[in-house]
Amino acid sequence: MPWVGPLIRGINTSRFASTLAILVGGGVPLLSALSSAARVMTNMILREAIEHSIKLVR
């Protein structure tokens, strides 16, 4: 089942982007929004990449 990996990655990315857009659109500061949006990621590799990005943004 080679399509499962891209499907899970797409679902996680979509969930992250949607959550981030809602939070930033609602006036939450970017770093807080990134931290909260990272928590919806079920894929630990993607979550760690987002957490690394938060450190770079900070």
Secondary structure, DSSP 8 states (H G I E B T S, - for coil): -TTHHHHHHHHHHHHHHHHHHHHHHTT--HHHHHHHHHTT---HHHHHHHHHHHHHH-
